[in-house]
Amino acid sequence: MADFVISRSTHVVADPEVVRACVDDFHEWVAWSPWEGSDPDLQRTYSGAERGTGARYEWRGNAKAGQGSMTVTSSTPQQVDVDLAFLKPFKATNQVTFALVPSAQGGTDVTWTMRGTRGVAGQVFAKVLRLDDKLGGDFERGLVQLKALAEERAKG
């Protein structure tokens, strides 16, 4: 088993609470998630809390979108923690963290991190598909979109 960590960061010109509201409410992910649009017929189910700790999101889609769920396990002004479970195209359970650090220059430094463990098959799959590079690129696109959404909300 091999542990992995994928992490990307950006600076957002918005208060941490504005950024947090975009992250700990799964309804908001439609506006910034880098995976939105991978299946125009994606089935989404929201349950649990409306936002924050206990909020749950399940999806089921085509081969590209796959199937899985996310649950917010903790939401504080400094950090949002999410348990992520993939069912398809492969089974995996990962921990996702969004660190929200107020910046001395104003705004928020946001770091999106995913941690997990890969079995032997997962290691081979990850190397062949360059999964770390691909997911890192997805995180970068998502952070650009999260930044735009939070900064627009901060203005309005």
C-alpha positions in Angstrom: 0.0 0.0 0.0 1.3 3.4 -0.9 0.1 6.7 0.6 -0.4 9.7 -1.6 -1.0 13.4 -1.1 -2.2 15.8 -3.8 -2.3 19.5 -2.9 -2.7 22.8 -4.7 -3.1 26.4 -3.4 -4.3 29.8 -4.5 -5.0 33.2 -3.1 -8.6 34.4 -3.1 -9.5 38.1 -2.6 -12.4 37.3 -0.2 -12.7 36.6 3.5 -12.4 33.0 4.7 -16.1 32.8 5.5 -17.0 33.7 1.9 -14.7 30.9 0.6 -15.9 28.5 3.2 -19.6 29.1 2.1 -18.6 28.0 -1.4 -16.9 24.8 -0.1 -19.0 23.4 2.7 -22.2 23.7 0.7 -22.2 21.0 -1.9 -24.9 22.8 -3.9 -22.2 25.5 -4.6 -19.8 22.9 -6.1 -21.8 23.0 -9.3 -20.4 26.5 -9.9 -16.7 25.7 -9.3 -16.0 21.9 -9.3 -13.6 21.0 -12.1 -15.6 17.8 -12.7 -18.9 19.6 -13.5 -19.8 19.1 -17.1 -18.1 15.6 -17.4 -21.7 14.2 -17.6 -24.6 16.5 -18.6 -27.0 13.9 -17.2 -25.2 13.5 -13.8 -27.6 12.4 -11.1 -27.0 14.3 -7.8 -28.5 13.6 -4.4 -28.1 16.0 -1.4 -28.9 14.9 2.1 -28.0 15.5 5.7 -27.2 19.1 6.8 -27.9 21.8 4.2 -24.2 22.8 4.6 -21.3 22.3 6.9 -20.7 19.3 9.1 -23.1 16.5 8.1 -23.8 17.7 4.6 -23.7 14.8 2.1 -23.6 14.7 -1.7 -23.9 11.6 -3.8 -23.4 11.4 -7.6 -23.9 8.8 -10.3 -22.9 9.4 -13.9 -21.3 8.1 -17.0 -18.0 6.3 -17.2 -16.1 9.6 -16.9 -18.1 11.0 -14.0 -18.3 7.7 -12.1 -20.1 7.2 -8.9 -19.4 8.2 -5.3 -20.2 10.4 -2.3 -18.8 13.1 -0.2 -19.6 14.0 3.4 -18.4 17.2 5.3 -17.0 15.8 8.5 -15.9 19.1 9.9 -16.3 22.8 9.0 -14.5 25.6 10.9 -13.5 29.1 9.8 -10.0 27.7 9.2 -10.7 24.3 7.5 -13.3 22.2 5.8 -12.8 18.4 5.9 -14.6 16.0 3.6 -14.7 12.2 3.4 -14.7 11.2 -0.3 -15.8 7.7 -1.4 -15.5 6.6 -5.0 -17.5 3.5 -6.1 -16.9 3.7 -9.8 -14.8 3.6 -12.0 -12.8 2.2 -9.0 -13.3 1.9 -5.3 -11.4 4.3 -3.1 -11.8 6.3 0.1 -9.9 9.6 0.5 -9.8 12.5 2.9 -10.1 16.0 1.4 -9.1 19.2 3.2 -9.6 22.8 2.3 -7.4 24.9 4.5 -8.5 28.6 4.7 -5.8 30.9 6.0 -6.5 34.7 6.3 -3.7 36.5 4.4 -1.8 39.4 5.8 -2.4 41.2 2.5 -6.2 40.6 2.9 -8.2 37.7 1.5 -7.6 34.0 2.0 -4.9 31.5 1.1 -6.8 28.3 0.1 -5.1 24.9 0.0 -7.0 21.9 -1.4 -5.5 18.6 -0.4 -6.5 15.0 -0.9 -4.9 12.1 1.0 -5.4 8.4 0.5 -3.9 5.0 0.2 -3.4 3.0 -3.0 -3.3 -0.8 -3.2 -1.0 -2.5 -5.8 -3.6 -2.2 -8.6 -4.2 1.5 -7.7 -0.4 2.2 -7.9 -0.2 0.7 -11.4 -3.4 2.5 -12.5 -2.1 5.8 -11.1 1.3 5.5 -12.9 -0.2 4.5 -16.3 -2.7 7.4 -16.2 -0.4 9.9 -14.4 -3.2 10.3 -12.0 -1.3 12.6 -9.6 -0.6 15.1 -12.5 -4.2 14.8 -13.8 -5.8 15.3 -10.3 -3.4 18.2 -9.6 -4.4 19.8 -12.8 -8.1 19.3 -11.9 -7.5 20.9 -8.5 -5.8 23.9 -10.2 -8.8 24.4 -12.5 -11.2 24.0 -9.6 -9.3 26.6 -7.5 -9.4 29.1 -10.4 -13.2 28.6 -10.6 -13.6 28.7 -6.8 -11.5 31.9 -6.7 -13.7 33.6 -9.3 -16.9 32.5 -7.5 -15.8 33.6 -4.1 -14.4 37.0 -5.3 -17.7 37.6 -7.2 -19.6 36.9 -4.0 -17.3 39.1 -1.9 -18.1 42.1 -4.3 -21.9 41.6 -4.2 
